[in-house]
Every structure is written in C-alpha cells, then in structure tokens.
Amino acid sequence: MIRPRKYHEPLGDTFSSVLHDIADVNKPKAHTIQARPFLKWVGGKRSVLPELLARMPANYERYCEPFLGGGALYFAVQPKYAYLSDINFHLIITFQAVSDDVDRLINNLKIHDRKHDKEYYLKARERLFTEKDPAKIAGLFIYLNKTCFNGLYRVNKSGKFNVPMGDYKNPPIVDEENLRNASQVLQNTEVAQHDFTQLPIQKKHFYYIDPPYHKTYDGYNGGGFGTQEHEKLAEYCKEIDNKGGYFMVSNSDNSFVRKLYKSYDIERVSASRSVSCKGHQRGKENELIIRNYK
Ligand SMILES: C[S@@+](CC[C@H](N)C(=O)[O-])C[C@H]1O[C@@H](n2cnc3c(N)ncnc32)[C@H](O)[C@@H]1O
C-alpha cells in the first residue's frame, strides 16, 4: 500500500549545520541513475532541458516543483532532496505509486499490456474514475497515457478523461527498467497533490515553475489557468524572492508575461515540441525563462 505523504519540515539551519558542505547537496551525483519521465505530458520540458540545466542556481537546499507534469527537469537533475506537487490527482497518485509500490504497479501494467484493445481502452478510461487502489489507479493512468491519442491528457468540464485511443502498433505500456529507476530517484522526494499556492516558500530553496503557459493549452484538470492565475503566480514568485528563495519560471513569450515579471531576469529561448502547448501544433516556438538570480 502507498503510505500517506506529508510535507516534512524543510531542511532548516540545524540540518544544514550537520552537513559537511550544503553546497554539495544538490550537485549532480557522480552515478546518476538512468531515469527519464515515465509519462508523456503536454508542455513537457525535454526540448528546452539544456537551456534550463544551464540556468540552475549553483547551490540550493531543496528542489521544489509545484507544476510537476512529467517532471522532465526533476529527472534530469535528480536532486537529493525534493518536493514535487501538481493539482492533478491521478498524476500525483501515479508518482506516489512509482515511488512506493513499483512492483504491484508493474504487474498491473503487464495485465493492461496483455489485454489492450479498443474495447479494453474505453473501459479503462471509465475505471480510472471508479478505481480506489492507488497502484491500480497508477496502472490505469500510465496505460491510458501510453495508448491515448498523442499522449494528450485532457479532461472535459466534469473532469472526465475523454481522449480517444491512439493508433499505435506496439505502444510501450510496460517500461519496467525505467519505472524501477524512476522509483529509485524518487526515494528522497515528497510528492503531494495541491494547488501551487500551497507549496511552502523557504529561504534558499529552488523553485522550478512551469505553469500552463499564458494563452495556450490549459486542459490538464478542467479548471483552466487564466490571466488571474498567472497574476497570482507572479505574486507567489515575488514572495519567493522576498523570502530569499530562487525561482526559475518557464512561460510564453508575450507582453503580458514580460510585464508581470519585469523586475527579474528575462531570457528568450527556442523550444521544439512534439506535443505543443498550443493544441496539436508542432515545430519551433520561442518561450521565456525568467529568474530572480544570475
Ligand atoms: C506545463 S505542465 C508542466 C510540465 C512539466 N514541467 C514537464 O516537464 O512535464 C503544467 C502542469 O501544471 C499543472 N497545474 C495546472 N494548474 C495548476 C495549479 N493551479 N496548481 C498546481 N498545478 C497546476 C497541470 O496539471 C500540469 O501538470
């Protein structure tokens, strides 16, 4: 069973003082585990990873990511201590199952793999909302993510997952090795489901902030992420800055976003996407990376 996870008290001064060198805590490890995101996610950051990695702060005490999605940057960094969250319930249950119950999850995926066809897919889509066992919810979620059209997670107004089945010959439903590696990476990481505003802000913590982009795709949870949410997010970033934390924000390149973050360092980078934030478009797009540190 999955154990309940709470936000543990952040690593405070007492903890820092017993570490020989806090600066080493979040440096990339010598033997990095070969783990990559186990979900295909709209707005996934794989294509801009080099740009993001080059702009990470040199030292920080904990890695925090309040808009987790597939967690591309998290798996690339593999921080020693991390706190990950997202508003999407099924996504977070899945991360928790990968972390805490990976054997049962893999067995479950093997069953889906054997039974996969159109009729089974449609029934699985319904079961995702009635299933109570977390490892089985996670199995359904990964199965649907690997077999649905474009790996596009989208819910309708009543919160139902309504994406049709994709036309794949051999969808990679069970990637056992990557799931086990991801599970290992997640061992010192807290994972929780909530709105971004509930992620506590602490001095010297690093926040990678990757919201649904302004004026693009925001069908991740039925609620949407509009102008007001972006304004609230800019306030949240201001609070991180005031409290001595570090933030790096990804967002669309437009005048609204540039104005919201005008006090900070704004850089434009070019991203290529296979599943774009803008519906189904493909190709290169400019986007912004905004930081409160150099
Ligand atoms: C652009 S995606 C993140 C992609 C991720 N960085 C990756 O590499 O896959 C944005 C995420 O924000 C989440 N989200 C939307 N509204 C939210 C809110 N109010 N609070 C927290 N998470 C939210 C969505 O569920 C989605 O997973």
PDBQT file of the ligand as one rigid body, heavy atoms in Angstrom, charges set to zero:
ROOT
HETATM    1  C1  LIG A 301       3.325  22.748 -18.477  1.00  0.00    +0.000 C 
HETATM    2  S1  LIG A 301       2.764  21.448 -17.435  1.00  0.00    +0.000 S 
HETATM    3  C2  LIG A 301       4.228  21.008 -16.538  1.00  0.00    +0.000 C 
HETATM    4  C3  LIG A 301       5.153  20.188 -17.408  1.00  0.00    +0.000 C 
HETATM    5  C4  LIG A 301       6.357  19.647 -16.693  1.00  0.00    +0.000 C 
HETATM    6  N1  LIG A 301       7.306  20.664 -16.335  1.00  0.00    +0.000 N 
HETATM    7  C5  LIG A 301       7.052  18.545 -17.508  1.00  0.00    +0.000 C 
HETATM    8  O1  LIG A 301       8.265  18.569 -17.698  1.00  0.00    +0.000 OA
HETATM    9  O2  LIG A 301       6.332  17.634 -17.940  1.00  0.00    +0.000 OA
HETATM   10  C6  LIG A 301       1.787  22.301 -16.257  1.00  0.00    +0.000 C 
HETATM   11  C7  LIG A 301       1.258  21.478 -15.076  1.00  0.00    +0.000 C 
HETATM   12  O3  LIG A 301       0.588  22.370 -14.169  1.00  0.00    +0.000 OA
HETATM   13  C8  LIG A 301      -0.469  21.659 -13.514  1.00  0.00    +0.000 C 
HETATM   14  N2  LIG A 301      -1.385  22.661 -12.952  1.00  0.00    +0.000 N 
HETATM   15  C9  LIG A 301      -2.355  23.376 -13.581  1.00  0.00    +0.000 A 
HETATM   16  N3  LIG A 301      -2.948  24.239 -12.725  1.00  0.00    +0.000 NA
HETATM   17  C10 LIG A 301      -2.311  24.084 -11.525  1.00  0.00    +0.000 A 
HETATM   18  C11 LIG A 301      -2.440  24.715 -10.255  1.00  0.00    +0.000 A 
HETATM   19  N4  LIG A 301      -3.347  25.680 -10.026  1.00  0.00    +0.000 N 
HETATM   20  N5  LIG A 301      -1.612  24.330  -9.240  1.00  0.00    +0.000 NA
HETATM   21  C12 LIG A 301      -0.701  23.348  -9.454  1.00  0.00    +0.000 A 
HETATM   22  N6  LIG A 301      -0.535  22.692 -10.640  1.00  0.00    +0.000 NA
HETATM   23  C13 LIG A 301      -1.319  23.072 -11.666  1.00  0.00    +0.000 A 
HETATM   24  C14 LIG A 301      -1.040  20.772 -14.600  1.00  0.00    +0.000 C 
HETATM   25  O4  LIG A 301      -1.719  19.670 -14.048  1.00  0.00    +0.000 OA
HETATM   26  C15 LIG A 301       0.238  20.391 -15.407  1.00  0.00    +0.000 C 
HETATM   27  O5  LIG A 301       0.736  19.149 -14.986  1.00  0.00    +0.000 OA
ENDROOT
TORSDOF 0
